Amino acid sequence: MNDPTLQVEGMTCTGCEQRLGVALRRLDGVREAQANHETGEVRERFDGSTTDEAAVKERVVVAGYEVVGTEETP
């Protein structure tokens, strides 16, 4: 399992958090996804054999937000 934290811009409310979380969880291989509009962080956990970080980032962009950074969780 991979679990990077993305820095995302464009989230302004809890509705944004929910929208982005649902969009990510619909991506095959994503097991968990939590967004926080106050910190601008999106934490997800995905199966690297099914999807990859590029697909996760693309899903964030398609949902209407901008990925501005990535941090791997140890």
CHARMM internal coordinates of N, CA and C (Angstrom, degrees):
IC EDIT
DIST 1 N 1 CA 1.4473
DIST 1 CA 1 C 1.5298
ANGL 1 N 1 CA 1 C 109.79
DIST 1 C 2 N 1.2934
ANGL 1 CA 1 C 2 N 115.51
DIHE 1 N 1 CA 1 C 2 N 138.97
DIST 2 N 2 CA 1.4628
ANGL 1 C 2 N 2 CA 122.39
DIHE 1 CA 1 C 2 N 2 CA 175.10
DIST 2 CA 2 C 1.5209
ANGL 2 N 2 CA 2 C 107.57
DIHE 1 C 2 N 2 CA 2 C -106.37
DIST 2 C 3 N 1.3128
ANGL 2 CA 2 C 3 N 117.36
DIHE 2 N 2 CA 2 C 3 N 142.13
DIST 3 N 3 CA 1.4651
ANGL 2 C 3 N 3 CA 119.57
DIHE 2 CA 2 C 3 N 3 CA 179.54
DIST 3 CA 3 C 1.5317
ANGL 3 N 3 CA 3 C 112.70
DIHE 2 C 3 N 3 CA 3 C -143.03
DIST 3 C 4 N 1.3306
ANGL 3 CA 3 C 4 N 116.30
DIHE 3 N 3 CA 3 C 4 N 65.74
DIST 4 N 4 CA 1.4598
ANGL 3 C 4 N 4 CA 119.49
DIHE 3 CA 3 C 4 N 4 CA 176.96
DIST 4 CA 4 C 1.5265
ANGL 4 N 4 CA 4 C 111.25
DIHE 3 C 4 N 4 CA 4 C -75.32
DIST 4 C 5 N 1.3246
ANGL 4 CA 4 C 5 N 115.75
DIHE 4 N 4 CA 4 C 5 N 159.10
DIST 5 N 5 CA 1.4604
ANGL 4 C 5 N 5 CA 122.19
DIHE 4 CA 4 C 5 N 5 CA 172.78
DIST 5 CA 5 C 1.5176
ANGL 5 N 5 CA 5 C 106.86
DIHE 4 C 5 N 5 CA 5 C -109.57
DIST 5 C 6 N 1.3223
ANGL 5 CA 5 C 6 N 116.18
DIHE 5 N 5 CA 5 C 6 N 126.44
DIST 6 N 6 CA 1.4589
ANGL 5 C 6 N 6 CA 121.17
DIHE 5 CA 5 C 6 N 6 CA 179.01
DIST 6 CA 6 C 1.5158
ANGL 6 N 6 CA 6 C 109.97
DIHE 5 C 6 N 6 CA 6 C -99.68
DIST 6 C 7 N 1.3185
ANGL 6 CA 6 C 7 N 116.72
DIHE 6 N 6 CA 6 C 7 N 141.20
DIST 7 N 7 CA 1.4535
ANGL 6 C 7 N 7 CA 122.07
DIHE 6 CA 6 C 7 N 7 CA 169.73
DIST 7 CA 7 C 1.5205
ANGL 7 N 7 CA 7 C 105.96
DIHE 6 C 7 N 7 CA 7 C -93.85
DIST 7 C 8 N 1.3176
ANGL 7 CA 7 C 8 N 115.73
DIHE 7 N 7 CA 7 C 8 N 121.85
DIST 8 N 8 CA 1.4598
ANGL 7 C 8 N 8 CA 121.43
DIHE 7 CA 7 C 8 N 8 CA -173.18
DIST 8 CA 8 C 1.5295
ANGL 8 N 8 CA 8 C 109.56
DIHE 7 C 8 N 8 CA 8 C -125.99
DIST 8 C 9 N 1.3202
ANGL 8 CA 8 C 9 N 116.13
DIHE 8 N 8 CA 8 C 9 N 136.42
DIST 9 N 9 CA 1.4640
ANGL 8 C 9 N 9 CA 121.53
DIHE 8 CA 8 C 9 N 9 CA 175.31
DIST 9 CA 9 C 1.5213
ANGL 9 N 9 CA 9 C 109.57
DIHE 8 C 9 N 9 CA 9 C -107.08
DIST 9 C 10 N 1.3327
ANGL 9 CA 9 C 10 N 115.10
DIHE 9 N 9 CA 9 C 10 N 148.98
DIST 10 N 10 CA 1.4532
ANGL 9 C 10 N 10 CA 120.65
DIHE 9 CA 9 C 10 N 10 CA 175.53
DIST 10 CA 10 C 1.5174
ANGL 10 N 10 CA 10 C 114.36
DIHE 9 C 10 N 10 CA 10 C 113.11
DIST 10 C 11 N 1.3323
ANGL 10 CA 10 C 11 N 117.43
DIHE 10 N 10 CA 10 C 11 N -13.01
DIST 11 N 11 CA 1.4677
ANGL 10 C 11 N 11 CA 119.82
DIHE 10 CA 10 C 11 N 11 CA 177.50
DIST 11 CA 11 C 1.5306
ANGL 11 N 11 CA 11 C 108.27
DIHE 10 C 11 N 11 CA 11 C -80.24
DIST 11 C 12 N 1.3263
ANGL 11 CA 11 C 12 N 116.49
DIHE 11 N 11 CA 11 C 12 N 131.02
DIST 12 N 12 CA 1.4614
ANGL 11 C 12 N 12 CA 120.00
DIHE 11 CA 11 C 12 N 12 CA -177.42
DIST 12 CA 12 C 1.5259
ANGL 12 N 12 CA 12 C 113.95
DIHE 11 C 12 N 12 CA 12 C -124.73
DIST 12 C 13 N 1.3367
ANGL 12 CA 12 C 13 N 118.29
DIHE 12 N 12 CA 12 C 13 N -7.97
DIST 13 N 13 CA 1.4584
ANGL 12 C 13 N 13 CA 120.02
DIHE 12 CA 12 C 13 N 13 CA -175.22
DIST 13 CA 13 C 1.5264
ANGL 13 N 13 CA 13 C 110.95
DIHE 12 C 13 N 13 CA 13 C -158.84
DIST 13 C 14 N 1.3235
ANGL 13 CA 13 C 14 N 116.09
DIHE 13 N 13 CA 13 C 14 N 175.72
DIST 14 N 14 CA 1.4616
ANGL 13 C 14 N 14 CA 120.24
DIHE 13 CA 13 C 14 N 14 CA 178.87
DIST 14 CA 14 C 1.5229
ANGL 14 N 14 CA 14 C 111.15
DIHE 13 C 14 N 14 CA 14 C -66.42
DIST 14 C 15 N 1.3131
ANGL 14 CA 14 C 15 N 117.17
DIHE 14 N 14 CA 14 C 15 N -27.07
DIST 15 N 15 CA 1.4649
ANGL 14 C 15 N 15 CA 120.10
DIHE 14 CA 14 C 15 N 15 CA 175.50
DIST 15 CA 15 C 1.5237
ANGL 15 N 15 CA 15 C 111.11
DIHE 14 C 15 N 15 CA 15 C -62.19
DIST 15 C 16 N 1.3308
ANGL 15 CA 15 C 16 N 116.09
DIHE 15 N 15 CA 15 C 16 N -39.55
DIST 16 N 16 CA 1.4653
ANGL 15 C 16 N 16 CA 120.91
DIHE 15 CA 15 C 16 N 16 CA 176.34
DIST 16 CA 16 C 1.5262
ANGL 16 N 16 CA 16 C 110.38
DIHE 15 C 16 N 16 CA 16 C -62.92
DIST 16 C 17 N 1.3288
ANGL 16 CA 16 C 17 N 116.03
DIHE 16 N 16 CA 16 C 17 N -42.24
DIST 17 N 17 CA 1.4594
ANGL 16 C 17 N 17 CA 121.06
DIHE 16 CA 16 C 17 N 17 CA 178.65
DIST 17 CA 17 C 1.5233
ANGL 17 N 17 CA 17 C 110.40
DIHE 16 C 17 N 17 CA 17 C -58.21
DIST 17 C 18 N 1.3150
ANGL 17 CA 17 C 18 N 115.64
DIHE 17 N 17 CA 17 C 18 N -47.73
DIST 18 N 18 CA 1.4617
ANGL 17 C 18 N 18 CA 120.41
DIHE 17 CA 17 C 18 N 18 CA -178.61
DIST 18 CA 18 C 1.5210
ANGL 18 N 18 CA 18 C 111.53
DIHE 17 C 18 N 18 CA 18 C -65.68
DIST 18 C 19 N 1.3151
ANGL 18 CA 18 C 19 N 116.19
DIHE 18 N 18 CA 18 C 19 N -44.71
DIST 19 N 19 CA 1.4736
ANGL 18 C 19 N 19 CA 120.51
DIHE 18 CA 18 C 19 N 19 CA -179.64
DIST 19 CA 19 C 1.5193
ANGL 19 N 19 CA 19 C 111.18
DIHE 18 C 19 N 19 CA 19 C -59.18
DIST 19 C 20 N 1.3210
ANGL 19 CA 19 C 20 N 116.55
DIHE 19 N 19 CA 19 C 20 N -46.09
DIST 20 N 20 CA 1.4517
ANGL 19 C 20 N 20 CA 120.58
DIHE 19 CA 19 C 20 N 20 CA -178.57
DIST 20 CA 20 C 1.5275
ANGL 20 N 20 CA 20 C 111.30
DIHE 19 C 20 N 20 CA 20 C -69.30
DIST 20 C 21 N 1.3163
ANGL 20 CA 20 C 21 N 117.30
DIHE 20 N 20 CA 20 C 21 N -40.76
DIST 21 N 21 CA 1.4593
ANGL 20 C 21 N 21 CA 120.82
DIHE 20 CA 20 C 21 N 21 CA 177.76
DIST 21 CA 21 C 1.5179
ANGL 21 N 21 CA 21 C 111.97
DIHE 20 C 21 N 21 CA 21 C -59.84
DIST 21 C 22 N 1.3257
ANGL 21 CA 21 C 22 N 117.17
DIHE 21 N 21 CA 21 C 22 N -44.97
DIST 22 N 22 CA 1.4698
ANGL 21 C 22 N 22 CA 121.39
DIHE 21 CA 21 C 22 N 22 CA 178.83
DIST 22 CA 22 C 1.5275
ANGL 22 N 22 CA 22 C 110.20
DIHE 21 C 22 N 22 CA 22 C -64.35
DIST 22 C 23 N 1.3388
ANGL 22 CA 22 C 23 N 117.05
DIHE 22 N 22 CA 22 C 23 N -44.52
DIST 23 N 23 CA 1.4662
ANGL 22 C 23 N 23 CA 120.54
DIHE 22 CA 22 C 23 N 23 CA -179.62
DIST 23 CA 23 C 1.5226
ANGL 23 N 23 CA 23 C 111.16
DIHE 22 C 23 N 23 CA 23 C -59.15
DIST 23 C 24 N 1.3241
ANGL 23 CA 23 C 24 N 116.97
DIHE 23 N 23 CA 23 C 24 N -41.81
DIST 24 N 24 CA 1.4636
ANGL 23 C 24 N 24 CA 120.21
DIHE 23 CA 23 C 24 N 24 CA -179.64
DIST 24 CA 24 C 1.5226
ANGL 24 N 24 CA 24 C 111.98
DIHE 23 C 24 N 24 CA 24 C -70.92
DIST 24 C 25 N 1.3194
ANGL 24 CA 24 C 25 N 117.35
DIHE 24 N 24 CA 24 C 25 N -41.36
DIST 25 N 25 CA 1.4675
ANGL 24 C 25 N 25 CA 119.96
DIHE 24 CA 24 C 25 N 25 CA -179.44
DIST 25 CA 25 C 1.5239
ANGL 25 N 25 CA 25 C 112.11
DIHE 24 C 25 N 25 CA 25 C -66.09
DIST 25 C 26 N 1.3108
ANGL 25 CA 25 C 26 N 118.03
DIHE 25 N 25 CA 25 C 26 N -21.02
DIST 26 N 26 CA 1.4682
ANGL 25 C 26 N 26 CA 121.42
DIHE 25 CA 25 C 26 N 26 CA 176.96
DIST 26 CA 26 C 1.5288
ANGL 26 N 26 CA 26 C 112.37
DIHE 25 C 26 N 26 CA 26 C -77.61
DIST 26 C 27 N 1.3138
ANGL 26 CA 26 C 27 N 116.73
DIHE 26 N 26 CA 26 C 27 N -13.59
DIST 27 N 27 CA 1.4641
ANGL 26 C 27 N 27 CA 121.69
DIHE 26 CA 26 C 27 N 27 CA 178.19
DIST 27 CA 27 C 1.5208
ANGL 27 N 27 CA 27 C 108.57
DIHE 26 C 27 N 27 CA 27 C -76.08
DIST 27 C 28 N 1.3186
ANGL 27 CA 27 C 28 N 116.31
DIHE 27 N 27 CA 27 C 28 N 126.20
DIST 28 N 28 CA 1.4635
ANGL 27 C 28 N 28 CA 121.33
DIHE 27 CA 27 C 28 N 28 CA -178.53
DIST 28 CA 28 C 1.5223
ANGL 28 N 28 CA 28 C 110.17
DIHE 27 C 28 N 28 CA 28 C -56.04
DIST 28 C 29 N 1.3188
ANGL 28 CA 28 C 29 N 116.86
DIHE 28 N 28 CA 28 C 29 N 127.76
DIST 29 N 29 CA 1.4502
ANGL 28 C 29 N 29 CA 122.14
DIHE 28 CA 28 C 29 N 29 CA 178.72
DIST 29 CA 29 C 1.5137
ANGL 29 N 29 CA 29 C 114.48
DIHE 28 C 29 N 29 CA 29 C 101.39
DIST 29 C 30 N 1.3409
ANGL 29 CA 29 C 30 N 118.12
DIHE 29 N 29 CA 29 C 30 N -18.94
DIST 30 N 30 CA 1.4611
ANGL 29 C 30 N 30 CA 120.87
DIHE 29 CA 29 C 30 N 30 CA 178.64
DIST 30 CA 30 C 1.5231
ANGL 30 N 30 CA 30 C 108.32
DIHE 29 C 30 N 30 CA 30 C -79.85
DIST 30 C 31 N 1.3135
ANGL 30 CA 30 C 31 N 115.76
DIHE 30 N 30 CA 30 C 31 N 122.24
DIST 31 N 31 CA 1.4729
ANGL 30 C 31 N 31 CA 121.68
DIHE 30 CA 30 C 31 N 31 CA -177.89
DIST 31 CA 31 C 1.5186
ANGL 31 N 31 CA 31 C 111.86
DIHE 30 C 31 N 31 CA 31 C -93.83
DIST 31 C 32 N 1.3348
ANGL 31 CA 31 C 32 N 116.71
DIHE 31 N 31 CA 31 C 32 N -37.46
DIST 32 N 32 CA 1.4604
ANGL 31 C 32 N 32 CA 121.77
DIHE 31 CA 31 C 32 N 32 CA -179.16
DIST 32 CA 32 C 1.5211
ANGL 32 N 32 CA 32 C 108.75
DIHE 31 C 32 N 32 CA 32 C -143.17
DIST 32 C 33 N 1.3291
ANGL 32 CA 32 C 33 N 115.87
DIHE 32 N 32 CA 32 C 33 N 149.78
DIST 33 N 33 CA 1.4649
ANGL 32 C 33 N 33 CA 120.55
DIHE 32 CA 32 C 33 N 33 CA 174.83
DIST 33 CA 33 C 1.5198
ANGL 33 N 33 CA 33 C 108.59
DIHE 32 C 33 N 33 CA 33 C -155.43
DIST 33 C 34 N 1.3255
ANGL 33 CA 33 C 34 N 115.88
DIHE 33 N 33 CA 33 C 34 N 126.42
DIST 34 N 34 CA 1.4561
ANGL 33 C 34 N 34 CA 121.85
DIHE 33 CA 33 C 34 N 34 CA 177.96
DIST 34 CA 34 C 1.5149
ANGL 34 N 34 CA 34 C 108.55
DIHE 33 C 34 N 34 CA 34 C -133.44
DIST 34 C 35 N 1.3208
ANGL 34 CA 34 C 35 N 115.63
DIHE 34 N 34 CA 34 C 35 N 130.76
DIST 35 N 35 CA 1.4609
ANGL 34 C 35 N 35 CA 120.97
DIHE 34 CA 34 C 35 N 35 CA 178.41
DIST 35 CA 35 C 1.5210
ANGL 35 N 35 CA 35 C 109.07
DIHE 34 C 35 N 35 CA 35 C -115.53
DIST 35 C 36 N 1.3304
ANGL 35 CA 35 C 36 N 115.90
DIHE 35 N 35 CA 35 C 36 N 148.17
DIST 36 N 36 CA 1.4576
ANGL 35 C 36 N 36 CA 121.41
DIHE 35 CA 35 C 36 N 36 CA 178.23
DIST 36 CA 36 C 1.5293
ANGL 36 N 36 CA 36 C 107.90
DIHE 35 C 36 N 36 CA 36 C -132.79
DIST 36 C 37 N 1.3222
ANGL 36 CA 36 C 37 N 116.28
DIHE 36 N 36 CA 36 C 37 N 111.17
DIST 37 N 37 CA 1.4670
ANGL 36 C 37 N 37 CA 118.99
DIHE 36 CA 36 C 37 N 37 CA -176.49
DIST 37 CA 37 C 1.5239
ANGL 37 N 37 CA 37 C 112.44
DIHE 36 C 37 N 37 CA 37 C -70.76
DIST 37 C 38 N 1.3304
ANGL 37 CA 37 C 38 N 118.10
DIHE 37 N 37 CA 37 C 38 N -24.58
DIST 38 N 38 CA 1.4639
ANGL 37 C 38 N 38 CA 120.55
DIHE 37 CA 37 C 38 N 38 CA -179.20
DIST 38 CA 38 C 1.5255
ANGL 38 N 38 CA 38 C 112.22
DIHE 37 C 38 N 38 CA 38 C -71.68
DIST 38 C 39 N 1.3322
ANGL 38 CA 38 C 39 N 116.90
DIHE 38 N 38 CA 38 C 39 N -37.72
DIST 39 N 39 CA 1.4683
ANGL 38 C 39 N 39 CA 120.76
DIHE 38 CA 38 C 39 N 39 CA 179.81
DIST 39 CA 39 C 1.5250
ANGL 39 N 39 CA 39 C 112.37
DIHE 38 C 39 N 39 CA 39 C -96.62
DIST 39 C 40 N 1.3368
ANGL 39 CA 39 C 40 N 116.56
DIHE 39 N 39 CA 39 C 40 N -16.85
DIST 40 N 40 CA 1.4587
ANGL 39 C 40 N 40 CA 120.45
DIHE 39 CA 39 C 40 N 40 CA -176.83
DIST 40 CA 40 C 1.5140
ANGL 40 N 40 CA 40 C 112.76
DIHE 39 C 40 N 40 CA 40 C 76.33
DIST 40 C 41 N 1.3432
ANGL 40 CA 40 C 41 N 116.32
DIHE 40 N 40 CA 40 C 41 N 17.53
DIST 41 N 41 CA 1.4616
ANGL 40 C 41 N 41 CA 119.96
DIHE 40 CA 40 C 41 N 41 CA -177.96
DIST 41 CA 41 C 1.5237
ANGL 41 N 41 CA 41 C 111.96
DIHE 40 C 41 N 41 CA 41 C -101.69
DIST 41 C 42 N 1.3183
ANGL 41 CA 41 C 42 N 113.81
DIHE 41 N 41 CA 41 C 42 N 144.43
DIST 42 N 42 CA 1.4601
ANGL 41 C 42 N 42 CA 121.65
DIHE 41 CA 41 C 42 N 42 CA 171.94
DIST 42 CA 42 C 1.5148
ANGL 42 N 42 CA 42 C 106.72
DIHE 41 C 42 N 42 CA 42 C -126.43
DIST 42 C 43 N 1.3092
ANGL 42 CA 42 C 43 N 115.35
DIHE 42 N 42 CA 42 C 43 N 119.41
DIST 43 N 43 CA 1.4668
ANGL 42 C 43 N 43 CA 120.68
DIHE 42 CA 42 C 43 N 43 CA 178.30
DIST 43 CA 43 C 1.5077
ANGL 43 N 43 CA 43 C 107.54
DIHE 42 C 43 N 43 CA 43 C -108.49
DIST 43 C 44 N 1.3148
ANGL 43 CA 43 C 44 N 114.25
DIHE 43 N 43 CA 43 C 44 N 127.93
DIST 44 N 44 CA 1.4581
ANGL 43 C 44 N 44 CA 118.99
DIHE 43 CA 43 C 44 N 44 CA 179.37
DIST 44 CA 44 C 1.5097
ANGL 44 N 44 CA 44 C 109.87
DIHE 43 C 44 N 44 CA 44 C -135.46
DIST 44 C 45 N 1.2887
ANGL 44 CA 44 C 45 N 114.44
DIHE 44 N 44 CA 44 C 45 N 159.61
DIST 45 N 45 CA 1.4617
ANGL 44 C 45 N 45 CA 120.84
DIHE 44 CA 44 C 45 N 45 CA 176.96
DIST 45 CA 45 C 1.5189
ANGL 45 N 45 CA 45 C 106.00
DIHE 44 C 45 N 45 CA 45 C -132.33
DIST 45 C 46 N 1.3381
ANGL 45 CA 45 C 46 N 115.59
DIHE 45 N 45 CA 45 C 46 N 124.36
DIST 46 N 46 CA 1.4582
ANGL 45 C 46 N 46 CA 118.28
DIHE 45 CA 45 C 46 N 46 CA -177.45
DIST 46 CA 46 C 1.5148
ANGL 46 N 46 CA 46 C 111.20
DIHE 45 C 46 N 46 CA 46 C -139.74
DIST 46 C 47 N 1.3219
ANGL 46 CA 46 C 47 N 113.96
DIHE 46 N 46 CA 46 C 47 N 157.41
DIST 47 N 47 CA 1.4599
ANGL 46 C 47 N 47 CA 123.06
DIHE 46 CA 46 C 47 N 47 CA 178.57
DIST 47 CA 47 C 1.5237
ANGL 47 N 47 CA 47 C 107.90
DIHE 46 C 47 N 47 CA 47 C -83.56
DIST 47 C 48 N 1.3195
ANGL 47 CA 47 C 48 N 116.51
DIHE 47 N 47 CA 47 C 48 N 112.82
DIST 48 N 48 CA 1.4570
ANGL 47 C 48 N 48 CA 121.83
DIHE 47 CA 47 C 48 N 48 CA -177.40
DIST 48 CA 48 C 1.5160
ANGL 48 N 48 CA 48 C 114.57
DIHE 47 C 48 N 48 CA 48 C -65.73
DIST 48 C 49 N 1.3337
ANGL 48 CA 48 C 49 N 117.60
DIHE 48 N 48 CA 48 C 49 N -15.68
DIST 49 N 49 CA 1.4601
ANGL 48 C 49 N 49 CA 119.38
DIHE 48 CA 48 C 49 N 49 CA 177.57
DIST 49 CA 49 C 1.5295
ANGL 49 N 49 CA 49 C 111.40
DIHE 48 C 49 N 49 CA 49 C -84.84
DIST 49 C 50 N 1.3339
ANGL 49 CA 49 C 50 N 116.87
DIHE 49 N 49 CA 49 C 50 N -11.95
DIST 50 N 50 CA 1.4597
ANGL 49 C 50 N 50 CA 121.54
DIHE 49 CA 49 C 50 N 50 CA -178.30
DIST 50 CA 50 C 1.5184
ANGL 50 N 50 CA 50 C 112.29
DIHE 49 C 50 N 50 CA 50 C -106.92
DIST 50 C 51 N 1.3239
ANGL 50 CA 50 C 51 N 116.55
DIHE 50 N 50 CA 50 C 51 N -37.34
DIST 51 N 51 CA 1.4615
ANGL 50 C 51 N 51 CA 121.51
DIHE 50 CA 50 C 51 N 51 CA -179.79
DIST 51 CA 51 C 1.5260
ANGL 51 N 51 CA 51 C 108.49
DIHE 50 C 51 N 51 CA 51 C -143.42
DIST 51 C 52 N 1.3157
ANGL 51 CA 51 C 52 N 116.84
DIHE 51 N 51 CA 51 C 52 N 176.79
DIST 52 N 52 CA 1.4554
ANGL 51 C 52 N 52 CA 119.80
DIHE 51 CA 51 C 52 N 52 CA 178.96
DIST 52 CA 52 C 1.5231
ANGL 52 N 52 CA 52 C 110.36
DIHE 51 C 52 N 52 CA 52 C -138.51
DIST 52 C 53 N 1.3176
ANGL 52 CA 52 C 53 N 115.48
DIHE 52 N 52 CA 52 C 53 N 174.00
DIST 53 N 53 CA 1.4566
ANGL 52 C 53 N 53 CA 120.48
DIHE 52 CA 52 C 53 N 53 CA -176.67
DIST 53 CA 53 C 1.5225
ANGL 53 N 53 CA 53 C 112.44
DIHE 52 C 53 N 53 CA 53 C -62.81
DIST 53 C 54 N 1.3174
ANGL 53 CA 53 C 54 N 117.31
DIHE 53 N 53 CA 53 C 54 N -33.60
DIST 54 N 54 CA 1.4681
ANGL 53 C 54 N 54 CA 120.49
DIHE 53 CA 53 C 54 N 54 CA 179.02
DIST 54 CA 54 C 1.5326
ANGL 54 N 54 CA 54 C 110.52
DIHE 53 C 54 N 54 CA 54 C -62.48
DIST 54 C 55 N 1.3309
ANGL 54 CA 54 C 55 N 117.29
DIHE 54 N 54 CA 54 C 55 N -40.38
DIST 55 N 55 CA 1.4698
ANGL 54 C 55 N 55 CA 121.09
DIHE 54 CA 54 C 55 N 55 CA 179.02
DIST 55 CA 55 C 1.5238
ANGL 55 N 55 CA 55 C 110.45
DIHE 54 C 55 N 55 CA 55 C -67.48
DIST 55 C 56 N 1.3267
ANGL 55 CA 55 C 56 N 116.84
DIHE 55 N 55 CA 55 C 56 N -37.69
DIST 56 N 56 CA 1.4599
ANGL 55 C 56 N 56 CA 120.79
DIHE 55 CA 55 C 56 N 56 CA 178.07
DIST 56 CA 56 C 1.5257
ANGL 56 N 56 CA 56 C 109.67
DIHE 55 C 56 N 56 CA 56 C -64.27
DIST 56 C 57 N 1.3276
ANGL 56 CA 56 C 57 N 116.96
DIHE 56 N 56 CA 56 C 57 N -46.68
DIST 57 N 57 CA 1.4557
ANGL 56 C 57 N 57 CA 120.95
DIHE 56 CA 56 C 57 N 57 CA 179.13
DIST 57 CA 57 C 1.5270
ANGL 57 N 57 CA 57 C 111.40
DIHE 56 C 57 N 57 CA 57 C -61.90
DIST 57 C 58 N 1.3206
ANGL 57 CA 57 C 58 N 116.35
DIHE 57 N 57 CA 57 C 58 N -40.64
DIST 58 N 58 CA 1.4619
ANGL 57 C 58 N 58 CA 120.21
DIHE 57 CA 57 C 58 N 58 CA 178.69
DIST 58 CA 58 C 1.5253
ANGL 58 N 58 CA 58 C 110.66
DIHE 57 C 58 N 58 CA 58 C -61.43
DIST 58 C 59 N 1.3253
ANGL 58 CA 58 C 59 N 116.75
DIHE 58 N 58 CA 58 C 59 N -39.30
DIST 59 N 59 CA 1.4632
ANGL 58 C 59 N 59 CA 121.10
DIHE 58 CA 58 C 59 N 59 CA 179.67
DIST 59 CA 59 C 1.5334
ANGL 59 N 59 CA 59 C 110.15
DIHE 58 C 59 N 59 CA 59 C -64.76
DIST 59 C 60 N 1.3253
ANGL 59 CA 59 C 60 N 117.15
DIHE 59 N 59 CA 59 C 60 N -37.59
DIST 60 N 60 CA 1.4661
ANGL 59 C 60 N 60 CA 120.89
DIHE 59 CA 59 C 60 N 60 CA 177.05
DIST 60 CA 60 C 1.5268
ANGL 60 N 60 CA 60 C 109.61
DIHE 59 C 60 N 60 CA 60 C -61.56
DIST 60 C 61 N 1.3153
ANGL 60 CA 60 C 61 N 116.78
DIHE 60 N 60 CA 60 C 61 N -45.12
DIST 61 N 61 CA 1.4618
ANGL 60 C 61 N 61 CA 121.89
DIHE 60 CA 60 C 61 N 61 CA -179.26
DIST 61 CA 61 C 1.5274
ANGL 61 N 61 CA 61 C 110.81
DIHE 60 C 61 N 61 CA 61 C -65.63
DIST 61 C 62 N 1.3203
ANGL 61 CA 61 C 62 N 117.23
DIHE 61 N 61 CA 61 C 62 N -43.37
DIST 62 N 62 CA 1.4678
ANGL 61 C 62 N 62 CA 121.17
DIHE 61 CA 61 C 62 N 62 CA 179.06
DIST 62 CA 62 C 1.5338
ANGL 62 N 62 CA 62 C 110.41
DIHE 61 C 62 N 62 CA 62 C -62.13
DIST 62 C 63 N 1.3391
ANGL 62 CA 62 C 63 N 116.81
DIHE 62 N 62 CA 62 C 63 N -32.13
DIST 63 N 63 CA 1.4624
ANGL 62 C 63 N 63 CA 121.12
DIHE 62 CA 62 C 63 N 63 CA 178.60
DIST 63 CA 63 C 1.5306
ANGL 63 N 63 CA 63 C 112.15
DIHE 62 C 63 N 63 CA 63 C -74.58
DIST 63 C 64 N 1.3460
ANGL 63 CA 63 C 64 N 116.98
DIHE 63 N 63 CA 63 C 64 N -8.66
DIST 64 N 64 CA 1.4549
ANGL 63 C 64 N 64 CA 120.15
DIHE 63 CA 63 C 64 N 64 CA 174.64
DIST 64 CA 64 C 1.5146
ANGL 64 N 64 CA 64 C 116.04
DIHE 63 C 64 N 64 CA 64 C 105.63
DIST 64 C 65 N 1.3161
ANGL 64 CA 64 C 65 N 117.23
DIHE 64 N 64 CA 64 C 65 N 17.12
DIST 65 N 65 CA 1.4627
ANGL 64 C 65 N 65 CA 121.44
DIHE 64 CA 64 C 65 N 65 CA -177.79
DIST 65 CA 65 C 1.5206
ANGL 65 N 65 CA 65 C 109.80
DIHE 64 C 65 N 65 CA 65 C -122.12
DIST 65 C 66 N 1.3303
ANGL 65 CA 65 C 66 N 116.32
DIHE 65 N 65 CA 65 C 66 N 169.42
DIST 66 N 66 CA 1.4626
ANGL 65 C 66 N 66 CA 120.96
DIHE 65 CA 65 C 66 N 66 CA -177.55
DIST 66 CA 66 C 1.5249
ANGL 66 N 66 CA 66 C 110.63
DIHE 65 C 66 N 66 CA 66 C -119.72
DIST 66 C 67 N 1.3203
ANGL 66 CA 66 C 67 N 116.22
DIHE 66 N 66 CA 66 C 67 N 127.26
DIST 67 N 67 CA 1.4675
ANGL 66 C 67 N 67 CA 121.44
DIHE 66 CA 66 C 67 N 67 CA 175.41
DIST 67 CA 67 C 1.5220
ANGL 67 N 67 CA 67 C 107.48
DIHE 66 C 67 N 67 CA 67 C -84.23
DIST 67 C 68 N 1.3390
ANGL 67 CA 67 C 68 N 115.98
DIHE 67 N 67 CA 67 C 68 N 123.40
DIST 68 N 68 CA 1.4596
ANGL 67 C 68 N 68 CA 119.90
DIHE 67 CA 67 C 68 N 68 CA -178.08
DIST 68 CA 68 C 1.5251
ANGL 68 N 68 CA 68 C 112.70
DIHE 67 C 68 N 68 CA 68 C -115.04
DIST 68 C 69 N 1.3283
ANGL 68 CA 68 C 69 N 116.96
DIHE 68 N 68 CA 68 C 69 N -3.02
DIST 69 N 69 CA 1.4553
ANGL 68 C 69 N 69 CA 119.87
DIHE 68 CA 68 C 69 N 69 CA 178.65
DIST 69 CA 69 C 1.5171
ANGL 69 N 69 CA 69 C 111.74
DIHE 68 C 69 N 69 CA 69 C -177.13
DIST 69 C 70 N 1.3437
ANGL 69 CA 69 C 70 N 115.16
DIHE 69 N 69 CA 69 C 70 N 163.79
DIST 70 N 70 CA 1.4595
ANGL 69 C 70 N 70 CA 121.76
DIHE 69 CA 69 C 70 N 70 CA 179.83
DIST 70 CA 70 C 1.5236
ANGL 70 N 70 CA 70 C 108.81
DIHE 69 C 70 N 70 CA 70 C -138.90
DIST 70 C 71 N 1.3149
ANGL 70 CA 70 C 71 N 115.19
DIHE 70 N 70 CA 70 C 71 N 140.40
DIST 71 N 71 CA 1.4582
ANGL 70 C 71 N 71 CA 120.61
DIHE 70 CA 70 C 71 N 71 CA 176.49
DIST 71 CA 71 C 1.5249
ANGL 71 N 71 CA 71 C 108.00
DIHE 70 C 71 N 71 CA 71 C -133.73
DIST 71 C 72 N 1.3212
ANGL 71 CA 71 C 72 N 116.11
DIHE 71 N 71 CA 71 C 72 N 123.84
DIST 72 N 72 CA 1.4642
ANGL 71 C 72 N 72 CA 120.14
DIHE 71 CA 71 C 72 N 72 CA 176.96
DIST 72 CA 72 C 1.5157
ANGL 72 N 72 CA 72 C 109.66
DIHE 71 C 72 N 72 CA 72 C -77.58
DIST 72 C 73 N 1.3272
ANGL 72 CA 72 C 73 N 115.99
DIHE 72 N 72 CA 72 C 73 N 134.96
DIST 73 N 73 CA 1.4525
ANGL 72 C 73 N 73 CA 120.91
DIHE 72 CA 72 C 73 N 73 CA 176.21
DIST 73 CA 73 C 1.5153
ANGL 73 N 73 CA 73 C 108.33
DIHE 72 C 73 N 73 CA 73 C -86.86
DIST 73 C 74 N 1.3316
ANGL 73 CA 73 C 74 N 118.35
DIHE 73 N 73 CA 73 C 74 N 127.33
DIST 74 N 74 CA 1.4691
ANGL 73 C 74 N 74 CA 120.46
DIHE 73 CA 73 C 74 N 74 CA -176.76
DIST 74 CA 74 C 1.5254
ANGL 74 N 74 CA 74 C 112.16
DIHE 73 C 74 N 74 CA 74 C -65.66
END
COOR INIT
IC SEED 1 N 1 CA 1 C
IC BUILD
